[in-house]
Amino acid sequence: MSQMVKSTVRSWANPLASGLAATGIRANTLTILGLLLNILAAMMLASGEFAYGGLVFLVFNAFDFLDGAVARLTGTASDFGAFLDSVVDRYSEAVVFAGLAWWYTAADNPLGALVTYAALVGSLMVSYTRARAEGLGYAAEVGLMPRPERIVLLGLGLIISGLLDAPRLFFFILLALAVLTNLTALQRIRYVQRASRTGR
């Protein structure tokens, strides 16, 4: 599923990346711009604008491939650019969940804030377990909820619940995200455990 999501997004992003590359914009600039736009989405979510915040989050994270595509088209791909992109992706996720936690706290909903925190931890651990596994030589891309699926679930969940004015619906989507991300992290831990025992 993850590869299908990536392939679909790339087919949309490549023409736009070509246009951006022609303007001379740098890939790292796009990376930082993506973070700023996620901060904008987080501010919308903190104020309860789920539909608009979800739309901003979904659209601009769907084009997360733009910076890498521009780097390849302009011949400026680098280890630092890839590193910066990964780090900024984590900050982008964190700030969006912070916006949600702010909203739940302001609404005097500690359970919602707790589930938001669990979803944030799970999301970060999915990425960390993969990065740590790759550092040890294992391609731990297994699991139910890698980043493309997280973006789609969270973005669509925000938009739909915002349009329907149904915060309870979003709570259950957020709860599912919290469970599935942490389950994915555990799947990757188990994968590395087995792979390390078999030497593969």
ZADO-1210 file (C-alpha; in nm, 4 decimals, padded with zeros to 6 digits):
<atoms>
<atom x="00.0000" y="00.0000" z="00.0000" code="MET" pos="1"/>
<atom x="00.2778" y="00.2426" z="00.0943" code="SER" pos="2"/>
<atom x="00.4493" y="00.2004" z="-00.2427" code="GLN" pos="3"/>
<atom x="00.1180" y="00.2610" z="-00.4204" code="MET" pos="4"/>
<atom x="00.0656" y="00.5845" z="-00.2258" code="VAL" pos="5"/>
<atom x="00.4197" y="00.6974" z="-00.3021" code="LYS" pos="6"/>
<atom x="00.3874" y="00.6180" z="-00.6732" code="SER" pos="7"/>
<atom x="00.0576" y="00.8074" z="-00.6986" code="THR" pos="8"/>
<atom x="00.1963" y="01.1144" z="-00.5247" code="VAL" pos="9"/>
<atom x="00.5138" y="01.1098" z="-00.7354" code="ARG" pos="10"/>
<atom x="00.3052" y="01.1102" z="-01.0539" code="SER" pos="11"/>
<atom x="00.1374" y="01.4307" z="-00.9318" code="TRP" pos="12"/>
<atom x="00.4490" y="01.5897" z="-00.7905" code="ALA" pos="13"/>
<atom x="00.6974" y="01.5399" z="-01.0753" code="ASN" pos="14"/>
<atom x="00.5454" y="01.7972" z="-01.3168" code="PRO" pos="15"/>
<atom x="00.5280" y="02.0531" z="-01.0353" code="LEU" pos="16"/>
<atom x="00.8856" y="01.9719" z="-00.9334" code="ALA" pos="17"/>
<atom x="01.0004" y="02.0396" z="-01.2897" code="SER" pos="18"/>
<atom x="00.8343" y="02.3808" z="-01.2799" code="GLY" pos="19"/>
<atom x="00.9866" y="02.4651" z="-00.9438" code="LEU" pos="20"/>
<atom x="01.3315" y="02.3510" z="-01.0566" code="ALA" pos="21"/>
<atom x="01.3054" y="02.5882" z="-01.3527" code="ALA" pos="22"/>
<atom x="01.2600" y="02.8822" z="-01.1137" code="THR" pos="23"/>
<atom x="01.5921" y="02.8073" z="-00.9458" code="GLY" pos="24"/>
<atom x="01.4460" y="02.7366" z="-00.6021" code="ILE" pos="25"/>
<atom x="01.6658" y="02.5150" z="-00.3858" code="ARG" pos="26"/>
<atom x="01.5464" y="02.1801" z="-00.2526" code="ALA" pos="27"/>
<atom x="01.6409" y="02.2688" z="00.1067" code="ASN" pos="28"/>
<atom x="01.4302" y="02.5843" z="00.0785" code="THR" pos="29"/>
<atom x="01.1303" y="02.3677" z="-00.0097" code="LEU" pos="30"/>
<atom x="01.2039" y="02.1470" z="00.2896" code="THR" pos="31"/>
<atom x="01.1938" y="02.4423" z="00.5289" code="ILE" pos="32"/>
<atom x="00.8869" y="02.5844" z="00.3533" code="LEU" pos="33"/>
<atom x="00.7099" y="02.2537" z="00.4164" code="GLY" pos="34"/>
<atom x="00.7803" y="02.2899" z="00.7888" code="LEU" pos="35"/>
<atom x="00.6420" y="02.6443" z="00.7909" code="LEU" pos="36"/>
<atom x="00.3244" y="02.5297" z="00.6173" code="LEU" pos="37"/>
<atom x="00.2820" y="02.2514" z="00.8721" code="ASN" pos="38"/>
<atom x="00.3137" y="02.5123" z="01.1465" code="ILE" pos="39"/>
<atom x="00.0314" y="02.6997" z="00.9715" code="LEU" pos="40"/>
<atom x="-00.1764" y="02.3795" z="00.9704" code="ALA" pos="41"/>
<atom x="-00.1000" y="02.3280" z="01.3406" code="ALA" pos="42"/>
<atom x="-00.2209" y="02.6794" z="01.4214" code="MET" pos="43"/>
<atom x="-00.5459" y="02.6091" z="01.2367" code="MET" pos="44"/>
<atom x="-00.5936" y="02.2845" z="01.4275" code="LEU" pos="45"/>
<atom x="-00.5196" y="02.4541" z="01.7600" code="ALA" pos="46"/>
<atom x="-00.8054" y="02.6943" z="01.6887" code="SER" pos="47"/>
<atom x="-01.0411" y="02.4087" z="01.5956" code="GLY" pos="48"/>
<atom x="-01.0341" y="02.4600" z="01.2182" code="GLU" pos="49"/>
<atom x="-01.0046" y="02.0890" z="01.1448" code="PHE" pos="50"/>
<atom x="-01.1254" y="02.0953" z="00.7828" code="ALA" pos="51"/>
<atom x="-00.8946" y="02.3768" z="00.6708" code="TYR" pos="52"/>
<atom x="-00.6046" y="02.2590" z="00.8843" code="GLY" pos="53"/>
<atom x="-00.6461" y="01.9046" z="00.7552" code="GLY" pos="54"/>
<atom x="-00.6528" y="02.0269" z="00.3967" code="LEU" pos="55"/>
<atom x="-00.3320" y="02.2273" z="00.4399" code="VAL" pos="56"/>
<atom x="-00.1688" y="01.9318" z="00.6158" code="PHE" pos="57"/>
<atom x="-00.2764" y="01.6789" z="00.3533" code="LEU" pos="58"/>
<atom x="-00.1903" y="01.8848" z="00.0454" code="VAL" pos="59"/>
<atom x="00.1515" y="02.0018" z="00.1512" code="PHE" pos="60"/>
<atom x="00.2573" y="01.6711" z="00.3043" code="ASN" pos="61"/>
<atom x="00.1362" y="01.4895" z="-00.0064" code="ALA" pos="62"/>
<atom x="00.3977" y="01.6911" z="-00.1937" code="PHE" pos="63"/>
<atom x="00.6732" y="01.6002" z="00.0494" code="ASP" pos="64"/>
<atom x="00.8477" y="01.4451" z="-00.2519" code="PHE" pos="65"/>
<atom x="00.8973" y="01.7871" z="-00.4097" code="LEU" pos="66"/>
<atom x="01.2230" y="01.8731" z="-00.2369" code="ASP" pos="67"/>
<atom x="01.3836" y="01.5409" z="-00.3288" code="GLY" pos="68"/>
<atom x="01.2513" y="01.5598" z="-00.6847" code="ALA" pos="69"/>
<atom x="01.3857" y="01.9140" z="-00.7269" code="VAL" pos="70"/>
<atom x="01.7232" y="01.8060" z="-00.5878" code="ALA" pos="71"/>
<atom x="01.7447" y="01.5233" z="-00.8405" code="ARG" pos="72"/>
<atom x="01.6336" y="01.7407" z="-01.1323" code="LEU" pos="73"/>
<atom x="01.8861" y="02.0131" z="-01.0497" code="THR" pos="74"/>
<atom x="02.1688" y="01.7752" z="-00.9647" code="GLY" pos="75"/>
<atom x="02.1917" y="01.9106" z="-00.6104" code="THR" pos="76"/>
<atom x="02.0966" y="01.5944" z="-00.4186" code="ALA" pos="77"/>
<atom x="02.3193" y="01.5489" z="-00.1149" code="SER" pos="78"/>
<atom x="02.3489" y="01.3498" z="00.2052" code="ASP" pos="79"/>
<atom x="02.2787" y="01.6637" z="00.4062" code="PHE" pos="80"/>
<atom x="01.9643" y="01.7362" z="00.2043" code="GLY" pos="81"/>
<atom x="01.8326" y="01.3861" z="00.2721" code="ALA" pos="82"/>
<atom x="01.9232" y="01.4197" z="00.6400" code="PHE" pos="83"/>
<atom x="01.7566" y="01.7613" z="00.6677" code="LEU" pos="84"/>
<atom x="01.4427" y="01.6309" z="00.4975" code="ASP" pos="85"/>
<atom x="01.4109" y="01.3441" z="00.7469" code="SER" pos="86"/>
<atom x="01.4667" y="01.5693" z="01.0478" code="VAL" pos="87"/>
<atom x="01.2204" y="01.8320" z="00.9255" code="VAL" pos="88"/>
<atom x="00.9606" y="01.5605" z="00.8569" code="ASP" pos="89"/>
<atom x="00.9746" y="01.4657" z="01.2247" code="ARG" pos="90"/>
<atom x="00.9389" y="01.8276" z="01.3351" code="TYR" pos="91"/>
<atom x="00.6470" y="01.8703" z="01.0954" code="SER" pos="92"/>
<atom x="00.4652" y="01.5725" z="01.2437" code="GLU" pos="93"/>
<atom x="00.5380" y="01.6873" z="01.5978" code="ALA" pos="94"/>
<atom x="00.4096" y="02.0407" z="01.5443" code="VAL" pos="95"/>
<atom x="00.0822" y="01.9172" z="01.3923" code="VAL" pos="96"/>
<atom x="00.0180" y="01.6879" z="01.6877" code="PHE" pos="97"/>
<atom x="00.1098" y="01.9774" z="01.9190" code="ALA" pos="98"/>
<atom x="-00.1677" y="02.1803" z="01.7553" code="GLY" pos="99"/>
<atom x="-00.4140" y="01.9011" z="01.8203" code="LEU" pos="100"/>
<atom x="-00.2969" y="01.8639" z="02.1811" code="ALA" pos="101"/>
<atom x="-00.3445" y="02.2376" z="02.2294" code="TRP" pos="102"/>
<atom x="-00.7030" y="02.2143" z="02.1031" code="TRP" pos="103"/>
<atom x="-00.7875" y="01.9197" z="02.3261" code="TYR" pos="104"/>
<atom x="-00.6295" y="02.0891" z="02.6280" code="THR" pos="105"/>
<atom x="-00.8215" y="02.4118" z="02.5618" code="ALA" pos="106"/>
<atom x="-01.1397" y="02.2046" z="02.5300" code="ALA" pos="107"/>
<atom x="-01.0651" y="02.0503" z="02.8726" code="ASP" pos="108"/>
<atom x="-01.0369" y="01.7051" z="02.7177" code="ASN" pos="109"/>
<atom x="-00.7385" y="01.5335" z="02.8839" code="PRO" pos="110"/>
<atom x="-00.8190" y="01.1979" z="02.7214" code="LEU" pos="111"/>
<atom x="-00.7984" y="01.3558" z="02.3766" code="GLY" pos="112"/>
<atom x="-00.4661" y="01.5160" z="02.4674" code="ALA" pos="113"/>
<atom x="-00.3363" y="01.1816" z="02.5944" code="LEU" pos="114"/>
<atom x="-00.4377" y="00.9988" z="02.2756" code="VAL" pos="115"/>
<atom x="-00.2752" y="01.2767" z="02.0712" code="THR" pos="116"/>
<atom x="00.0466" y="01.2239" z="02.2672" code="TYR" pos="117"/>
<atom x="00.0275" y="00.8479" z="02.2074" code="ALA" pos="118"/>
<atom x="-00.0207" y="00.9065" z="01.8329" code="ALA" pos="119"/>
<atom x="00.2777" y="01.1429" z="01.8285" code="LEU" pos="120"/>
<atom x="00.5006" y="00.8925" z="02.0081" code="VAL" pos="121"/>
<atom x="00.3877" y="00.6142" z="01.7774" code="GLY" pos="122"/>
<atom x="00.4501" y="00.8218" z="01.4652" code="SER" pos="123"/>
<atom x="00.7992" y="00.9201" z="01.5765" code="LEU" pos="124"/>
<atom x="00.8829" y="00.5640" z="01.6797" code="MET" pos="125"/>
<atom x="00.7762" y="00.4253" z="01.3414" code="VAL" pos="126"/>
<atom x="01.0314" y="00.6523" z="01.1763" code="SER" pos="127"/>
<atom x="01.2971" y="00.5960" z="01.4430" code="TYR" pos="128"/>
<atom x="01.2756" y="00.2171" z="01.4340" code="THR" pos="129"/>
<atom x="01.3218" y="00.2200" z="01.0568" code="ARG" pos="130"/>
<atom x="01.6162" y="00.4636" z="01.0732" code="ALA" pos="131"/>
<atom x="01.7858" y="00.2680" z="01.3538" code="ARG" pos="132"/>
<atom x="01.7308" y="-00.0621" z="01.1728" code="ALA" pos="133"/>
<atom x="01.8761" y="00.0770" z="00.8503" code="GLU" pos="134"/>
<atom x="02.1780" y="00.1966" z="01.0483" code="GLY" pos="135"/>
<atom x="02.2323" y="-00.1665" z="01.1476" code="LEU" pos="136"/>
<atom x="02.1848" y="-00.2905" z="00.7929" code="GLY" pos="137"/>
<atom x="01.8210" y="-00.4034" z="00.8069" code="TYR" pos="138"/>
<atom x="01.5504" y="-00.2692" z="00.5741" code="ALA" pos="139"/>
<atom x="01.2686" y="-00.2490" z="00.8291" code="ALA" pos="140"/>
<atom x="00.9940" y="-00.1133" z="00.6037" code="GLU" pos="141"/>
<atom x="00.7344" y="-00.3523" z="00.7441" code="VAL" pos="142"/>
<atom x="00.4215" y="-00.2513" z="00.9309" code="GLY" pos="143"/>
<atom x="00.0696" y="-00.1206" z="00.8907" code="LEU" pos="144"/>
<atom x="00.1231" y="00.2537" z="00.9245" code="MET" pos="145"/>
<atom x="00.4329" y="00.4016" z="00.7535" code="PRO" pos="146"/>
<atom x="00.4403" y="00.7759" z="00.6866" code="ARG" pos="147"/>
<atom x="00.2322" y="00.7938" z="00.3640" code="PRO" pos="148"/>
<atom x="-00.0550" y="00.6082" z="00.5293" code="GLU" pos="149"/>
<atom x="-00.0269" y="00.8252" z="00.8414" code="ARG" pos="150"/>
<atom x="-00.0573" y="01.1395" z="00.6302" code="ILE" pos="151"/>
<atom x="-00.3631" y="01.0098" z="00.4437" code="VAL" pos="152"/>
<atom x="-00.5411" y="00.8847" z="00.7561" code="LEU" pos="153"/>
<atom x="-00.4752" y="01.1973" z="00.9612" code="LEU" pos="154"/>
<atom x="-00.5425" y="01.4420" z="00.6779" code="GLY" pos="155"/>
<atom x="-00.8650" y="01.2832" z="00.5575" code="LEU" pos="156"/>
<atom x="-00.9784" y="01.2259" z="00.9152" code="GLY" pos="157"/>
<atom x="-00.9364" y="01.5943" z="00.9930" code="LEU" pos="158"/>
<atom x="-01.1133" y="01.7087" z="00.6763" code="ILE" pos="159"/>
<atom x="-01.4094" y="01.4714" z="00.7071" code="ILE" pos="160"/>
<atom x="-01.4659" y="01.5267" z="01.0799" code="SER" pos="161"/>
<atom x="-01.4261" y="01.9017" z="01.0306" code="GLY" pos="162"/>
<atom x="-01.6799" y="01.9139" z="00.7487" code="LEU" pos="163"/>
<atom x="-01.9238" y="01.7008" z="00.9483" code="LEU" pos="164"/>
<atom x="-01.8544" y="01.8985" z="01.2666" code="ASP" pos="165"/>
<atom x="-01.7896" y="01.5648" z="01.4363" code="ALA" pos="166"/>
<atom x="-01.4993" y="01.5894" z="01.6832" code="PRO" pos="167"/>
<atom x="-01.5993" y="01.2548" z="01.8336" code="ARG" pos="168"/>
<atom x="-01.5424" y="01.0888" z="01.4954" code="LEU" pos="169"/>
<atom x="-01.1954" y="01.2413" z="01.4769" code="PHE" pos="170"/>
<atom x="-01.1166" y="01.1191" z="01.8279" code="PHE" pos="171"/>
<atom x="-01.1698" y="00.7599" z="01.7155" code="PHE" pos="172"/>
<atom x="-00.9598" y="00.8183" z="01.4022" code="ILE" pos="173"/>
<atom x="-00.6853" y="00.9608" z="01.6235" code="LEU" pos="174"/>
<atom x="-00.7183" y="00.6627" z="01.8571" code="LEU" pos="175"/>
<atom x="-00.6809" y="00.4262" z="01.5605" code="ALA" pos="176"/>
<atom x="-00.3719" y="00.6195" z="01.4528" code="LEU" pos="177"/>
<atom x="-00.2240" y="00.5923" z="01.8026" code="ALA" pos="178"/>
<atom x="-00.2811" y="00.2168" z="01.8144" code="VAL" pos="179"/>
<atom x="-00.1635" y="00.1434" z="01.4594" code="LEU" pos="180"/>
<atom x="00.1524" y="00.3550" z="01.4741" code="THR" pos="181"/>
<atom x="00.2692" y="00.1951" z="01.7964" code="ASN" pos="182"/>
<atom x="00.1776" y="-00.1470" z="01.6583" code="LEU" pos="183"/>
<atom x="00.3880" y="-00.0683" z="01.3493" code="THR" pos="184"/>
<atom x="00.6841" y="00.0240" z="01.5687" code="ALA" pos="185"/>
<atom x="00.6466" y="-00.3087" z="01.7505" code="LEU" pos="186"/>
<atom x="00.6263" y="-00.4914" z="01.4158" code="GLN" pos="187"/>
<atom x="00.9561" y="-00.3337" z="01.3143" code="ARG" pos="188"/>
<atom x="01.1172" y="-00.4242" z="01.6452" code="ILE" pos="189"/>
<atom x="01.0037" y="-00.7828" z="01.5959" code="ARG" pos="190"/>
<atom x="01.1301" y="-00.7814" z="01.2369" code="TYR" pos="191"/>
<atom x="01.4795" y="-00.6718" z="01.3413" code="VAL" pos="192"/>
<atom x="01.4799" y="-00.9271" z="01.6243" code="GLN" pos="193"/>
<atom x="01.4065" y="-01.2078" z="01.3792" code="ARG" pos="194"/>
<atom x="01.6407" y="-01.0761" z="01.1125" code="ALA" pos="195"/>
<atom x="01.9285" y="-01.0437" z="01.3585" code="SER" pos="196"/>
<atom x="01.8808" y="-01.4050" z="01.4658" code="ARG" pos="197"/>
<atom x="01.8820" y="-01.5393" z="01.1107" code="THR" pos="198"/>
<atom x="02.1574" y="-01.3105" z="00.9895" code="GLY" pos="199"/>
<atom x="01.9364" y="-01.1487" z="00.7200" code="ARG" pos="200"/>
</atoms>
